[in-house]
Amino acid sequence: MRSWGPLTAVCLSTFMLLLDVTIVVVALPDMARASHATLSDLQWVVDGYALALAALLLGAGAAADVLGRRRVHVMGVAVFATASLLCGLSEGPGALVAARAMQGVGAAAMFSSTLPLLGSVYQGRQRSAALGVWGAVSGSAAAVGPVLGGVLTEGPGWRWIFFVNLPVSVVSVWLTLRKVPESRGQHARRIDWAGTFYFAGFAGAATYAVVHAGEDGWASSMTLGAFMLAALALICFVLVERRATHPLLDLSLLREPAFVGVMAGSLAFSGVAFGVTPYFAIWTQTLLGMSPVRGGLILLPLTAAAMVVAILVGRLLHGVPARLTVGGGLLLIGSGSFCEAVLNAGSNWTALVPGLVLVGIGTGFVSPTVAGAALTSVPPERAGMAGGAANTVRQLGYALGVAAFGTVLTSRMRDTLPSDAADTLAGGGAGALRSGFSEQALRGAFAAGLDAALGVAGWAGLLAGALVLILVRSPRNAGTPTAPGAPGALRETATRG
């Protein structure tokens, strides 16, 4: 390797931003107790970050090409660090959610520039080696997040899951300024601010509608109004993109069945595989009495299986059609979700293990191959755009999954508990309900809610897997595939956090 400095700087910031997708999961019960947060507040703590990251990712990538990738990256780290400080100092759920959204803005600037920065520094075999290290670091962030979050929450307190970003950010900025040269896109283009605005409006309104449906129902005026606003923003986005000289997304790509299939798979992947995990943390800590560390460790069967299988897929299944790895992986994830949906009032965390392992195996098939599937589903000159779109919808899928499964969870709880009690239980307030309800009733209601959410996740995974198998037939560029290190491939080929 010519120099480890640029790779270290980029990997450090990448690990930090992806870690913050999952590190908050096991801290949610403590956050709820400290700030008297409701379930919807907790959902927005998770979704505020993922939504801002998804909504701004493509726009930030275009801005980095124009303004300078290193400059945008450093600005992103600065915004991320400032937001992390505000998260740790927040005294109420509203301030925490706002700071998490600000974190997502910084993360989008960081994430969109990571691979282009590596591509500008390393060439040939060094580039392949750098991308391999970067991919391993990205994948490990999801595995480390819940465990590190549990250690920090149980030790100095949940606020330190944000404070820990401050020294890391300082080192990241110092390394980036010292070791990473500035670079820009080869062809100057305008930033599609209008497209970015309308896509952010669509993503935010759609997620708000799903979260609000859990409180007031799908037919409430607020829920329907939010859905209408999301539809209006989506229509405006389409109209803007059709007329833009340099659109965020070339809508003609949607005429390619393979591209549509990959986007459907990407949207479902993170939501189905990880969208229920925040509620596992609430269940294990508030009803099973587990510590934050143990609550984080229950996800190890998933993350360990995913990492092992991803390594094996990279080494042994090179050249296997992406429709099989992505589609088959989604079928495994859906099947694993069904295997997890076996909970009752007497269940403990071990009942989840077989399903978690199966979800992890499916994740190991999908995660390292879905980005490549996006690249090969479009013409070479659109590979960067396709990779960025796949990464965007993965983050959006996670946000929508957390929102939708929370709504399903509370709706099912209301079959056996009053609405207020169901909302309190889902939000981590089991302790406040024990004087009025038996332990058996509370555990049974939460288990039933988890089963319902996991069942919906299972059907979504199977449907997405089937769509990928049907639509993603053969790569459009089978004769001239885009290599992972090619410039066009470096817009975004990252893993979820």
C-alpha positions as CSV (number, residue, x, y, z in Angstrom):
1,M,0.0,0.0,0.0
2,R,1.5,3.3,-1.1
3,S,0.3,5.1,2.1
4,W,-2.0,4.0,4.9
5,G,-2.8,7.6,5.8
6,P,-5.7,8.3,3.4
7,L,-7.2,4.8,3.9
8,T,-7.0,5.2,7.7
9,A,-8.7,8.7,7.6
10,V,-11.5,7.5,5.3
11,C,-12.1,4.3,7.2
12,L,-12.2,6.1,10.5
13,S,-14.9,8.4,9.5
14,T,-16.8,5.7,7.7
15,F,-16.7,3.4,10.7
16,M,-17.9,6.3,12.9
17,L,-20.9,7.3,10.8
18,L,-22.1,3.7,10.2
19,L,-21.6,2.8,13.9
20,D,-24.1,5.6,14.8
21,V,-26.8,3.8,12.8
22,T,-26.9,0.9,15.2
23,I,-25.2,2.1,18.4
24,V,-28.3,3.8,19.7
25,V,-30.5,0.7,19.5
26,V,-29.6,-0.8,23.0
27,A,-29.6,2.6,24.6
28,L,-33.3,3.3,23.7
29,P,-34.8,2.1,27.1
30,D,-32.3,4.3,29.0
31,M,-33.1,7.3,26.7
32,A,-36.8,6.7,27.3
33,R,-36.4,6.7,31.1
34,A,-34.1,9.8,31.1
35,S,-36.1,12.0,28.8
36,H,-39.6,10.5,29.3
37,A,-39.7,9.7,25.6
38,T,-42.6,8.0,23.9
39,L,-42.4,5.2,21.3
40,S,-42.6,7.7,18.4
41,D,-39.8,9.7,20.0
42,L,-37.6,6.6,20.1
43,Q,-38.5,5.8,16.5
44,W,-37.4,9.3,15.5
45,V,-34.1,9.0,17.4
46,V,-33.3,6.1,15.1
47,D,-35.1,7.4,11.9
48,G,-33.9,11.0,12.1
49,Y,-30.4,10.0,11.4
50,A,-31.2,7.4,8.8
51,L,-33.6,9.7,7.0
52,A,-31.2,12.7,6.8
53,L,-28.5,10.4,5.6
54,A,-30.7,8.8,2.9
55,A,-32.3,12.1,1.7
56,L,-29.1,14.0,1.3
57,L,-26.7,11.3,0.1
58,L,-27.0,11.8,-3.6
59,G,-27.1,15.6,-3.4
60,A,-24.0,15.6,-1.1
61,G,-22.2,13.4,-3.6
62,A,-22.8,15.9,-6.4
63,A,-21.8,18.8,-4.1
64,A,-18.5,17.0,-3.3
65,D,-17.7,16.6,-7.0
66,V,-18.2,20.4,-7.5
67,L,-16.9,21.9,-4.3
68,G,-14.1,19.4,-3.6
69,R,-14.4,16.0,-1.9
70,R,-12.0,16.5,0.9
71,R,-13.6,19.9,1.7
72,V,-17.1,18.4,1.9
73,H,-15.8,15.4,3.8
74,V,-14.2,17.6,6.5
75,M,-17.2,19.8,6.7
76,G,-19.3,16.7,7.2
77,V,-17.1,15.5,10.0
78,A,-17.4,18.9,11.7
79,V,-21.2,18.9,11.4
80,F,-21.3,15.3,12.7
81,A,-19.1,16.1,15.7
82,T,-21.1,19.2,16.6
83,A,-24.4,17.3,16.3
84,S,-22.9,14.4,18.5
85,L,-22.1,17.0,21.2
86,L,-25.7,18.3,21.0
87,C,-27.1,14.8,21.2
88,G,-25.1,14.1,24.3
89,L,-26.2,17.4,25.9
90,S,-29.9,17.2,24.9
91,E,-32.4,17.3,27.8
92,G,-35.5,16.3,25.9
93,P,-36.6,14.0,23.1
94,G,-37.2,16.9,20.7
95,A,-33.7,18.3,21.0
96,L,-32.2,14.8,20.7
97,V,-34.2,14.0,17.5
98,A,-33.2,17.4,16.0
99,A,-29.5,16.7,16.8
100,R,-29.7,13.2,15.4
101,A,-31.1,14.6,12.1
102,M,-28.1,17.1,12.1
103,Q,-25.8,14.1,12.6
104,G,-27.4,12.6,9.5
105,V,-26.6,15.7,7.5
106,G,-23.0,15.5,8.4
107,A,-22.9,11.7,7.8
108,A,-24.3,12.2,4.3
109,A,-21.5,14.6,3.4
110,M,-18.9,12.1,4.8
111,F,-20.4,9.0,3.3
112,S,-20.9,10.5,-0.2
113,S,-17.2,11.4,-0.4
114,T,-15.5,8.3,1.0
115,L,-15.2,6.1,-2.0
116,P,-14.4,8.9,-4.5
117,L,-11.6,10.0,-2.1
118,L,-10.2,6.5,-2.1
119,G,-10.5,6.3,-5.9
120,S,-8.5,9.5,-6.3
121,V,-5.6,8.3,-4.2
122,Y,-5.2,4.6,-5.0
123,Q,-5.0,2.9,-8.3
124,G,-4.9,-0.7,-9.6
125,R,-4.1,-3.4,-7.1
126,Q,-3.7,-0.8,-4.3
127,R,-7.3,0.4,-5.0
128,S,-8.7,-3.1,-4.8
129,A,-6.8,-3.6,-1.5
130,A,-8.1,-0.3,-0.1
131,L,-11.7,-1.1,-1.1
132,G,-11.4,-4.5,0.6
133,V,-10.2,-2.9,3.9
134,W,-12.9,-0.2,3.6
135,G,-15.6,-2.9,3.1
136,A,-14.4,-4.9,6.1
137,V,-14.4,-1.8,8.3
138,S,-17.9,-0.8,7.0
139,G,-19.3,-4.3,7.7
140,S,-17.8,-4.5,11.2
141,A,-19.5,-1.2,12.2
142,A,-22.9,-2.9,12.3
143,A,-21.6,-5.7,14.4
144,V,-19.8,-3.5,16.9
145,G,-22.5,-0.9,17.3
146,P,-25.0,-2.7,19.6
147,V,-22.2,-4.2,21.8
148,L,-20.3,-0.9,22.1
149,G,-23.6,0.9,22.7
150,G,-24.4,-1.5,25.5
151,V,-21.0,-1.1,27.1
152,L,-21.2,2.7,27.1
153,T,-24.8,2.8,28.2
154,E,-24.2,0.4,31.1
155,G,-20.9,2.2,32.0
156,P,-20.7,6.0,31.8
157,G,-24.2,6.4,30.5
158,W,-26.1,6.6,27.1
159,R,-24.9,10.1,26.4
160,W,-21.4,8.7,25.9
161,I,-22.5,6.9,22.8
162,F,-22.4,10.4,21.3
163,F,-19.6,12.0,23.2
164,V,-17.2,9.2,22.0
165,N,-17.5,10.6,18.5
166,L,-15.8,13.8,19.5
167,P,-12.2,12.6,19.9
168,V,-12.6,10.3,16.9
169,S,-13.8,13.3,14.8
170,V,-10.8,15.4,15.8
171,V,-8.4,12.6,14.7
172,S,-10.4,12.0,11.5
173,V,-10.2,15.7,10.5
174,W,-6.5,15.9,11.3
175,L,-5.7,12.8,9.3
176,T,-7.8,13.9,6.3
177,L,-6.3,17.4,6.1
178,R,-2.7,15.9,6.4
179,K,-3.0,12.8,4.3
180,V,-5.8,13.1,1.8
181,P,-5.4,15.2,-1.3
182,E,-8.2,17.3,-2.6
183,S,-10.1,16.0,-5.7
184,R,-13.1,16.9,-7.7
185,G,-15.3,15.3,-10.3
186,Q,-13.9,15.1,-13.9
187,H,-16.9,16.9,-15.3
188,A,-18.3,19.9,-13.5
189,R,-22.1,19.7,-13.0
190,R,-24.7,21.7,-11.2
191,I,-26.0,20.5,-7.9
192,D,-29.7,19.4,-8.1
193,W,-30.9,21.3,-5.1
194,A,-34.6,21.1,-6.1
195,G,-34.4,17.3,-6.6
196,T,-32.7,17.0,-3.2
197,F,-35.4,19.1,-1.5
198,Y,-38.3,17.2,-2.9
199,F,-36.8,13.8,-2.3
200,A,-36.1,14.8,1.3
201,G,-39.7,16.0,1.6
202,F,-41.0,12.7,0.2
203,A,-38.9,10.6,2.5
204,G,-39.7,12.6,5.6
205,A,-43.4,12.9,5.0
206,A,-43.8,9.2,4.2
207,T,-41.9,8.2,7.4
208,Y,-43.8,10.6,9.5
209,A,-47.1,9.2,8.1
210,V,-46.1,5.6,9.1
211,V,-44.9,6.6,12.5
212,H,-48.1,8.7,13.2
213,A,-50.3,5.8,12.0
214,G,-49.0,3.9,15.1
215,E,-50.4,6.6,17.4
216,D,-53.7,7.7,15.7
217,G,-54.4,5.0,13.1
218,W,-54.0,4.8,9.3
219,A,-57.2,6.7,8.7
220,S,-56.5,9.7,10.9
221,S,-56.5,13.1,9.2
222,M,-52.8,13.7,10.2
223,T,-51.7,10.3,8.8
224,L,-53.6,10.8,5.5
225,G,-52.4,14.4,5.3
226,A,-48.8,13.3,5.6
227,F,-49.3,10.6,3.0
228,M,-50.7,13.2,0.6
229,L,-47.8,15.5,1.3
230,A,-45.4,12.6,0.5
231,A,-47.2,11.9,-2.7
232,L,-47.1,15.6,-3.7
233,A,-43.4,15.8,-3.0
234,L,-42.8,12.6,-5.0
235,I,-44.7,14.0,-8.0
236,C,-42.6,17.3,-7.8
237,F,-39.4,15.2,-7.6
238,V,-40.3,13.3,-10.8
239,L,-41.2,16.6,-12.6
240,V,-38.0,18.2,-11.5
241,E,-35.8,15.2,-12.4
242,R,-37.4,15.0,-15.9
243,R,-36.3,18.5,-16.7
244,A,-33.0,18.7,-14.8
245,T,-29.8,18.9,-16.8
246,H,-27.9,17.0,-14.1
247,P,-30.6,15.0,-12.2
248,L,-30.0,13.1,-9.0
249,L,-31.6,10.2,-10.6
250,D,-32.1,9.6,-14.4
251,L,-35.7,8.4,-14.4
252,S,-35.1,6.5,-17.6
253,L,-33.3,3.9,-15.5
254,L,-36.7,2.9,-14.1
255,R,-37.4,1.4,-17.5
256,E,-34.8,-1.2,-16.8
257,P,-36.4,-4.2,-15.0
258,A,-33.1,-5.2,-13.5
259,F,-32.6,-1.7,-12.0
260,V,-36.1,-1.7,-10.5
261,G,-35.5,-5.2,-9.1
262,V,-32.3,-4.1,-7.4
263,M,-33.9,-1.0,-6.0
264,A,-36.8,-3.0,-4.6
265,G,-34.3,-5.4,-3.0
266,S,-32.2,-2.6,-1.6
267,L,-35.2,-0.9,-0.1
268,A,-36.4,-4.1,1.6
269,F,-33.0,-5.3,2.7
270,S,-32.1,-3.1,5.6
271,G,-35.7,-2.6,6.8
272,V,-36.5,-6.3,6.9
273,A,-33.1,-7.4,8.3
274,F,-32.7,-4.7,10.9
275,G,-35.9,-2.8,11.3
276,V,-37.2,-4.8,14.2
277,T,-34.0,-4.8,16.2
278,P,-34.8,-1.6,18.2
279,Y,-37.8,-3.4,19.6
280,F,-35.7,-6.4,20.6
281,A,-33.7,-4.0,22.8
282,I,-36.8,-2.7,24.5
283,W,-38.1,-6.3,25.0
284,T,-35.0,-7.7,26.4
285,Q,-34.2,-4.9,28.8
286,T,-37.6,-3.8,30.1
287,L,-39.4,-7.2,30.2
288,L,-36.6,-9.8,30.4
289,G,-34.5,-7.7,32.7
290,M,-31.3,-7.9,30.7
291,S,-28.5,-5.3,30.9
292,P,-27.7,-3.1,27.9
293,V,-24.5,-5.2,27.3
294,R,-26.4,-8.5,27.2
295,G,-29.1,-6.9,25.2
296,G,-26.5,-5.9,22.6
297,L,-24.9,-9.3,22.6
298,I,-28.1,-11.1,21.6
299,L,-27.6,-9.7,18.1
300,L,-24.2,-11.4,17.8
301,P,-25.7,-14.5,16.1
302,L,-26.9,-12.3,13.3
303,T,-23.8,-10.1,12.9
304,A,-21.3,-13.0,13.2
305,A,-23.2,-15.1,10.6
306,A,-23.4,-12.1,8.3
307,M,-19.6,-11.4,8.5
308,V,-18.6,-15.0,8.0
309,V,-20.9,-15.6,5.1
310,A,-20.0,-12.3,3.5
311,I,-16.3,-13.3,3.5
312,L,-17.1,-16.7,2.0
313,V,-19.4,-15.1,-0.7
314,G,-16.6,-12.8,-1.7
315,R,-14.1,-15.6,-2.0
316,L,-16.2,-18.5,-3.3
317,L,-19.1,-17.1,-5.3
318,H,-17.4,-14.6,-7.6
319,G,-19.2,-14.6,-10.9
320,V,-22.5,-16.0,-9.5
321,P,-25.4,-13.9,-10.8
322,A,-26.5,-11.2,-8.4
323,R,-30.1,-12.2,-8.8
324,L,-29.3,-15.4,-7.0
325,T,-27.2,-13.9,-4.2
326,V,-29.4,-10.9,-3.6
327,G,-32.8,-12.6,-4.3
328,G,-31.8,-15.8,-2.5
329,G,-30.4,-13.8,0.4
330,L,-33.7,-11.8,0.8
331,L,-35.6,-15.1,0.8
332,L,-33.4,-16.3,3.6
333,I,-33.9,-13.0,5.5
334,G,-37.6,-13.3,5.1
335,S,-37.6,-17.0,6.3
336,G,-35.4,-16.0,9.2
337,S,-37.9,-13.4,10.3
338,F,-40.7,-16.0,10.3
339,C,-38.4,-18.3,12.4
340,E,-38.1,-15.4,14.9
341,A,-41.9,-15.0,15.1
342,V,-42.3,-17.8,17.7
343,L,-42.4,-15.7,20.9
344,N,-44.9,-15.9,23.7
345,A,-45.2,-14.7,27.3
346,G,-42.7,-17.4,28.5
347,S,-40.1,-16.9,25.8
348,N,-36.6,-15.6,26.4
349,W,-33.9,-14.3,23.9
350,T,-32.7,-17.8,23.0
351,A,-35.9,-18.3,21.0
352,L,-34.6,-15.8,18.5
353,V,-31.3,-17.5,17.8
354,P,-32.2,-19.8,14.9
355,G,-34.0,-16.9,13.1
356,L,-31.2,-14.5,13.8
357,V,-28.6,-16.9,12.3
358,L,-30.8,-17.3,9.2
359,V,-31.2,-13.6,8.8
360,G,-27.4,-13.2,9.3
361,I,-26.7,-15.7,6.5
362,G,-29.1,-13.9,4.2
363,T,-27.5,-10.6,5.1
364,G,-24.1,-12.1,4.3
365,F,-25.3,-12.9,0.8
366,V,-27.0,-9.6,0.1
367,S,-24.7,-7.0,1.7
368,P,-21.6,-7.5,-0.4
369,T,-23.4,-8.1,-3.7
370,V,-26.3,-5.7,-3.9
371,A,-24.1,-2.7,-4.8
372,G,-22.5,-4.6,-7.6
373,A,-25.9,-5.7,-8.8
374,A,-26.9,-2.0,-9.0
375,L,-23.8,-1.1,-11.0
376,T,-24.3,-3.9,-13.6
377,S,-28.0,-3.2,-14.0
378,V,-27.4,0.0,-15.9
379,P,-25.1,1.4,-18.6
380,P,-21.5,2.0,-17.5
381,E,-21.9,5.8,-17.6
382,R,-24.8,5.5,-15.1
383,A,-23.0,3.1,-12.7
384,G,-22.2,5.8,-10.1
385,M,-25.7,7.1,-10.1
386,A,-27.1,3.6,-9.7
387,G,-24.7,2.8,-6.8
388,G,-25.7,6.0,-5.0
389,A,-29.4,5.3,-5.6
390,A,-29.0,1.7,-4.1
391,N,-27.3,3.1,-1.0
392,T,-29.9,5.8,-0.6
393,V,-32.9,3.4,-0.7
394,R,-31.1,1.1,1.7
395,Q,-31.0,3.8,4.3
396,L,-34.6,4.9,3.5
397,G,-35.7,1.3,3.8
398,Y,-34.2,1.1,7.3
399,A,-36.0,4.3,8.4
400,L,-39.3,3.1,6.9
401,G,-38.8,-0.4,8.4
402,V,-38.3,1.0,12.0
403,A,-41.4,3.1,11.6
404,A,-43.6,0.5,10.0
405,F,-42.7,-2.3,12.5
406,G,-43.2,0.0,15.4
407,T,-46.7,0.7,14.1
408,V,-47.5,-3.0,13.7
409,L,-46.1,-3.7,17.2
410,T,-48.3,-1.3,18.9
411,S,-51.4,-2.2,16.9
412,R,-51.1,-5.8,17.9
413,M,-50.5,-4.9,21.5
414,R,-53.8,-3.0,21.6
415,D,-55.6,-6.3,21.0
416,T,-54.9,-7.2,24.6
417,L,-54.0,-3.9,26.3
418,P,-55.6,-0.5,26.4
419,S,-54.2,1.9,23.8
420,D,-52.3,4.1,26.4
421,A,-50.8,1.0,28.1
422,A,-49.8,-0.5,24.7
423,D,-48.0,2.8,23.8
424,T,-46.3,3.0,27.1
425,L,-45.1,-0.7,27.0
426,A,-43.8,-0.3,23.4
427,G,-41.9,2.8,24.4
428,G,-40.0,1.0,27.2
429,G,-42.3,1.9,30.1
430,A,-43.0,-1.6,31.4
431,G,-42.0,-0.6,34.9
432,A,-44.8,2.0,35.1
433,L,-47.4,-0.6,34.1
434,R,-46.5,-3.4,36.5
435,S,-48.8,-2.1,39.3
436,G,-51.8,-2.4,37.0
437,F,-51.0,-5.4,34.8
438,S,-49.5,-8.8,35.5
439,E,-46.1,-9.7,34.3
440,Q,-47.6,-12.4,32.2
441,A,-49.9,-10.0,30.5
442,L,-47.2,-7.5,29.7
443,R,-44.8,-10.1,28.4
444,G,-47.5,-11.8,26.3
445,A,-48.6,-8.5,24.8
446,F,-45.1,-7.5,23.8
447,A,-44.3,-10.9,22.4
448,A,-47.5,-10.9,20.3
449,G,-46.5,-7.4,19.0
450,L,-43.0,-8.7,18.1
451,D,-44.5,-11.7,16.4
452,A,-46.7,-9.5,14.3
453,A,-43.9,-7.2,13.3
454,L,-41.6,-10.1,12.4
455,G,-44.4,-11.7,10.3
456,V,-44.7,-8.6,8.3
457,A,-41.0,-8.4,7.9
458,G,-41.0,-12.0,6.7
459,W,-43.6,-11.4,4.0
460,A,-41.7,-8.3,2.9
461,G,-38.5,-10.2,2.6
462,L,-40.1,-13.0,0.6
463,L,-41.8,-10.5,-1.8
464,A,-38.6,-8.5,-2.3
465,G,-36.6,-11.7,-2.9
466,A,-39.2,-12.9,-5.5
467,L,-39.1,-9.5,-7.3
468,V,-35.3,-9.7,-7.5
469,L,-35.4,-13.2,-8.9
470,I,-38.0,-12.2,-11.5
471,L,-36.7,-8.8,-12.6
472,V,-33.0,-9.1,-12.4
473,R,-32.4,-11.5,-15.2
474,S,-29.0,-10.8,-16.7
475,P,-26.7,-7.8,-16.2
476,R,-27.1,-5.2,-19.0
477,N,-23.3,-4.8,-19.0
478,A,-22.4,-8.5,-18.8
479,G,-19.9,-8.1,-21.6
480,T,-18.3,-5.0,-20.0
481,P,-18.8,-5.1,-16.3
482,T,-17.9,-2.2,-14.2
483,A,-15.1,-3.1,-11.8
484,P,-15.5,-2.2,-8.2
485,G,-12.7,0.2,-8.4
486,A,-13.6,1.9,-11.6
487,P,-14.4,5.6,-11.3
488,G,-18.0,5.2,-12.2
489,A,-18.4,2.6,-9.5
490,L,-17.1,4.9,-6.8
491,R,-20.2,7.0,-6.2
492,E,-21.4,4.7,-3.5
493,T,-21.1,1.0,-2.8
494,A,-21.4,0.9,0.9
495,T,-22.9,-1.5,3.5
496,R,-25.8,-0.5,6.0
497,G,-25.2,0.4,9.2
